């Protein structure tokens, strides 16, 4: 009965540890907002900065898997180069050892109840009283996670100490080290958390179940076990994602092989040369040291290694999406960022379609650095208008399908942002559809020998070109977009519609024009107004915060 109780206590400790890490990760991720992702994106200009940022972000979030999956999504979407993505992952592997230092220095040195109980108490009070406030809610999650972390360690430590009383573990000391390497790999493979493997190993080491050399080999095995989550995350992704996952797997396999062969001198370095006598501190020092070794060993060869990885996997992505095909709803914040980027790409190409159909030069739109290479890869600019329209319809369908699967995973502000983005996509497609519907009218007016028709077209061509340059500025250049700027554009669209119609009525009274031409011009004017208004609404939903977007919706839609 006592043995069963120890096993159940150990299992409870593992479960609590996993849940505590989840709470810590969720709290820090939500309290930080998009800052960590933006920090990662801005700090990948060189390999050293990429390693440092991967170490720092993982050290704070304490989830190398989360950071690695985030990087996997961004490299698949072309945000990161493969070389810098690999550098971030190298840093993430080092950053995750911070939790091990916390566990070793505090978890086994302090009276755990003194730390855990007050944290749980304060966290519970905050959650009950202020659960509707984001900062208070996730602060309480952090306190719960912090408290449960130490309680889980207490459970695992007590379970291991009980096992020492019931079993003689001395006979296991003579087993081949490869067995302990496999134990570390299998535990991490099953639980998918190297932090849990480390906590279990520290508990066993503290209780005297295993010695330092065995513990070091178990931790070494966990280095490879934790890569499987990234490999699984790359399944179904494009070639870039698969190459990064393969690169990470090869990193860890090579590191494991090198360290396993050099295990004895490394352990001597820690215990004798560095004079670290505490076995718990020695173990986490070993973990940090081997991850630092991986940076020193692989960083100089990252560029060559990236070129080597390019030999594997072929690009066979037939999707219209440039970004969301590389997102996973298991990482909602990253997926939301990629959905936003895909929406921006959709609006950009919709604007391009409308301008091209109107016969307006699009060089300035083609040269937008973020999307030019993507469109070149998809041959978007060389497609005929019908093919471009089908491409946009396909991309809208992919965005809509992703939205339907993704919306149930979000709540609060994130859900509102997602709804605004899909609304922007719908409005943008509405604009494209309205412009396509007047395609024959555009040709008719543009090629007309009647001045009243031709001049009407030229007037709208100039106004449309001016309008779309304003749109482009708002989307890609003006970071301080305000409600009033969009309001002014709205008024200009409305005024141009009304003044063009009234001007035509006056001119038509004195010019010879057929009834069918009057219908053509009136319908053209109306559909162009509808298209311009829909594009404005798309940009409004993309740029404005929810409250301002709702206020903008109160403006009158049509004045006829």
ABEGO torsion letter per residue (X at the ends): XAAAAAAAAAAAAAAAAAAAAAAAAAAAAAAAEAAAAAAAAAAAABAAAAAAAAAAAAAAAGBAAAAAAAAAAAAAAGABBAAAAAAAAAAAAAAAAAAAAAAAAAAAABBAAAAAAAAAAAAAAAAAAAAABAAAAAAAAAAAAAAAAAAAAAAAAAAAAAAAAABBAAAAAABBAAAAAAAAAAAAAAAGBAAAAAAAAAAAAAAGABBAAAAAAAAAAAAAAAAAAAAAAABGBBAAAAAAAAAAAAAAAAAAAAAAAAAAAAAAAAAAAAGBABAAAAAAAAAAAAAAAAAAAAAAAAAAAAAAAAABEBBABABABAAAAABBAABAAAAAAAAAAAAAAAAAAAAAAAAAAAGBBAAAAAABAAAAAAAAAAGAAABBAAAAAAAAAAAAAAAAAAAAAAAAABBEAAAAAAAAAAAAAAAAAAAAAAAAAAAAAAAAAAABABAAAAAAAAAAAAAAAAAAAAAAAAAAABABBBAAAAAAAAAAAAAAAAAAAAAAAAAAAABBBBAAAAAAAAAAAAAAAAAAAAAAAAAAAAABBAAAAAAAAABBABBX
